[in-house]
Amino acid sequence: MNTLGYRPVKVLSHDSENNAARLWLRKRGWDVTKHQVQRLRYLVLNHHLLRIDGRKSWDVAYFADLLDRSTDRTAGVADVGSVGSELPWILHLAGFQRIIGCDLDSCVTRMPFGRFIDYRHGDFAEVVTEVDLGAVTAVSTIEHGINPAAFFDAVAKRLRTGGFLCMSTDYWPVKLNTSDMRPFGLPWTIFSEEEIRFAIDQAADAGLILDGWDGRIPLPTSAPVSWNGFAYTFILLVFIKQ
């Protein structure tokens, strides 16, 4: 634990945590499933319904709560992998004024709240050049072919001192081999505990630390996520730039 009272490493243990997170978002007025005007605008622009993945409520709500309590509304926040990512929409509803959303998929420019969120098509390291960001977020993104060391280095160069990197990814303590699978045409990794610990070391090399971490990764009590024939869970990590 740290002075802000958040846990820098958490693991999703049960789907009921997603249900609780969705209710919390709804009470705050941040549940995008209830914003019908934006959903209609999305339908007009994309010719299909906006899909919000309820399985991602847990980490999205956790990051939103942390940034709401800790980060100035005028501080820039960049979200990586913003196609379908609910977090930048929530941050807009929470009153953040400088939100960037980037993705390799060009349809990122047709995501909700486009009048208020600066959507950019391309690689994060190339299209986000700001160097004073208060936070970078990446919800279920790095497992799809991103080099963690290069990503941490790029993030560290863009965060102000004390800024946050809030990221979540697919996780299971022992290695699950997904090397022959390419969902969305991209590689897919379910990170093992060994790989997560290695990534934490890589982040530290870039100047991103887990403030107050006791060195333990919680053991999941179940595998609440099932996708492409694999059962696993999610892990979230909150780094701070030294």
C-alpha positions in Angstrom: 0.0 0.0 0.0 1.1 3.6 -0.4 0.0 7.1 0.7 -2.9 7.2 -1.9 -4.2 3.9 -0.6 -4.2 2.0 -3.8 -2.7 -1.4 -4.5 -0.1 -1.3 -7.3 -0.7 -4.9 -8.3 -4.1 -6.6 -8.4 -5.6 -9.7 -9.9 -9.2 -10.3 -10.9 -10.4 -13.3 -8.9 -14.1 -13.5 -9.6 -16.5 -12.0 -12.1 -18.6 -10.5 -9.3 -15.8 -7.8 -9.1 -16.8 -6.7 -12.6 -20.4 -6.5 -11.5 -19.5 -4.4 -8.5 -17.3 -2.1 -10.6 -20.1 -1.6 -13.2 -22.5 -0.6 -10.4 -19.9 1.9 -9.0 -19.5 3.4 -12.5 -23.2 3.7 -12.8 -23.6 5.5 -9.5 -20.9 8.0 -10.6 -22.7 8.7 -13.9 -19.7 7.2 -15.8 -21.4 4.1 -17.2 -21.2 4.6 -21.0 -23.8 2.0 -21.6 -26.3 4.6 -20.2 -25.2 7.4 -22.6 -27.6 6.7 -25.4 -26.7 9.8 -27.5 -23.1 8.7 -27.8 -24.2 5.2 -28.6 -26.4 6.4 -31.4 -23.7 8.7 -32.8 -21.4 5.7 -32.8 -24.0 3.6 -34.7 -24.3 6.3 -37.3 -20.5 6.6 -37.8 -19.7 2.9 -37.7 -22.9 1.2 -38.9 -22.9 -1.2 -36.0 -23.7 -1.1 -32.3 -21.2 0.0 -29.8 -20.0 -3.0 -27.8 -18.8 -2.4 -24.2 -17.0 -5.4 -22.7 -18.3 -5.8 -19.2 -15.4 -8.0 -18.3 -13.2 -4.9 -18.4 -15.3 -3.1 -15.8 -13.0 -4.1 -12.9 -9.7 -2.5 -14.2 -11.4 0.4 -15.9 -13.2 1.4 -12.7 -10.0 1.0 -10.6 -8.0 3.2 -12.9 -10.8 5.8 -13.1 -11.1 6.0 -9.3 -7.3 6.3 -8.9 -6.9 9.1 -11.5 -10.1 10.9 -10.2 -8.5 11.1 -6.8 -4.9 11.8 -7.7 -4.6 13.6 -11.0 -5.3 17.2 -11.9 -8.1 17.5 -14.5 -5.9 19.6 -16.7 -3.2 17.0 -16.8 -2.9 15.2 -20.1 -3.9 11.5 -20.1 -3.1 9.3 -23.1 -4.9 6.0 -23.6 -3.1 3.3 -25.7 -5.3 0.9 -27.6 -8.4 3.1 -27.6 -10.6 1.2 -30.1 -13.4 0.0 -27.8 -11.6 1.2 -24.7 -14.1 2.7 -22.2 -11.5 4.4 -20.0 -11.0 7.6 -22.1 -14.8 8.0 -22.3 -15.1 7.7 -18.5 -12.3 10.2 -17.9 -14.1 12.7 -20.1 -17.3 12.2 -18.1 -15.1 12.7 -14.9 -14.1 16.1 -16.2 -10.6 15.5 -17.6 -9.8 18.1 -20.2 -6.8 16.8 -22.1 -7.5 13.2 -23.2 -5.6 11.5 -26.1 -6.7 8.1 -27.5 -4.5 6.2 -29.9 -4.7 2.9 -31.7 -3.2 1.2 -34.7 -6.7 0.7 -36.1 -7.9 3.7 -38.0 -11.5 3.3 -36.7 -10.2 4.9 -33.5 -11.1 8.2 -35.0 -14.8 7.2 -34.8 -14.9 6.3 -31.2 -17.4 8.0 -28.8 -17.0 11.6 -27.5 -14.9 12.5 -30.5 -15.5 16.2 -30.0 -13.8 16.1 -26.6 -11.2 13.3 -27.0 -8.1 13.8 -29.2 -8.1 10.5 -31.2 -5.0 9.7 -33.1 -4.3 6.8 -35.5 -0.9 5.2 -35.2 1.7 3.8 -32.8 1.8 5.5 -29.4 5.5 6.2 -29.6 5.0 8.1 -32.9 1.7 9.9 -32.6 1.8 10.9 -28.9 4.7 13.4 -28.6 3.6 15.3 -25.4 6.1 15.0 -22.6 4.1 16.4 -19.7 1.4 13.8 -19.3 -0.2 13.1 -16.0 -1.0 9.5 -16.9 -0.8 6.9 -19.6 -3.4 4.1 -19.6 -3.4 0.7 -21.5 -6.3 -1.6 -20.9 -5.8 -5.1 -22.3 -3.3 -3.8 -24.8 0.2 -4.9 -24.2 -0.6 -8.6 -24.8 -1.1 -7.9 -28.5 2.4 -7.8 -29.8 3.8 -4.8 -27.9 7.4 -5.0 -26.8 7.2 -4.2 -23.0 10.7 -2.7 -22.7 10.2 -0.3 -25.6 6.7 0.6 -24.4 7.9 1.4 -20.9 10.7 3.5 -22.3 8.2 5.5 -24.5 5.8 6.0 -21.6 8.5 7.2 -19.2 9.6 9.8 -21.7 6.1 11.2 -21.9 5.1 11.2 -18.3 5.8 14.0 -15.9 7.5 13.1 -12.6 4.9 11.5 -10.4 2.7 10.6 -13.4 1.0 7.2 -13.6 1.1 4.3 -16.0 -2.1 2.3 -15.4 -2.1 -1.0 -17.4 -3.9 -4.3 -17.4 -3.3 -7.4 -19.3 -4.2 -11.1 -19.7 -2.6 -13.2 -16.9 -2.3 -16.7 -15.5 0.4 -17.7 -13.0 1.8 -20.6 -15.1 2.5 -20.2 -18.8 -0.3 -20.8 -21.3 1.0 -21.1 -24.8 -0.9 -18.9 -27.3 2.0 -18.6 -29.8 0.0 -20.0 -32.7 -3.0 -17.6 -32.2 -3.4 -14.2 -33.8 -6.7 -12.6 -32.7 -7.4 -9.3 -34.5 -4.5 -10.3 -36.7 -2.0 -9.6 -33.8 0.1 -11.8 -31.6 -1.5 -12.8 -28.2 0.2 -13.4 -24.9 -1.3 -14.5 -21.7 1.5 -13.3 -19.3 2.7 -15.7 -16.7 3.9 -14.7 -13.3 7.5 -15.0 -14.4 6.8 -12.8 -17.4 5.0 -10.2 -15.3 7.9 -10.0 -12.9 10.3 -9.6 -15.8 8.1 -6.8 -17.1 8.1 -5.1 -13.7 11.9 -5.1 -13.8 11.9 -3.7 -17.3 9.6 -0.9 -16.2 12.0 -0.1 -13.3 14.8 0.2 -15.7 12.8 2.9 -17.5 12.2 4.7 -14.2 8.6 3.4 -13.6 8.1 1.8 -10.2 5.3 0.1 -8.3 5.0 2.4 -5.3 4.5 0.5 -2.1 4.5 -2.9 -3.7 5.4 -5.8 -1.3 6.8 -8.0 -4.0 3.8 -10.4 -4.0 1.5 -11.1 -6.9 -1.9 -12.3 -5.6 -2.9 -15.8 -6.5 -6.2 -15.9 -8.4 -8.9 -18.1 -6.8 -10.6 -18.8 -10.1 -10.2 -18.3 -13.8 -13.1 -15.9 -14.5 -12.1 -15.1 -18.2 -12.7 -17.6 -20.9 -11.7 -16.7 -24.5 -10.4 -18.6 -27.6 -10.3 -21.8 -25.7 -8.3 -20.6 -22.7 -9.3 -19.9 -19.1 -7.3 -17.2 -17.3 -7.7 -13.8 -15.6 -6.6 -10.2 -15.7 -3.9 -8.5 -13.8 -3.5 -4.7 -13.4 -0.4 -2.8 -12.5 0.0 0.9 -11.5 3.4 2.3 -12.0 4.6 5.8 -11.1 7.4 7.8 -12.7 10.2 8.5 -10.3 
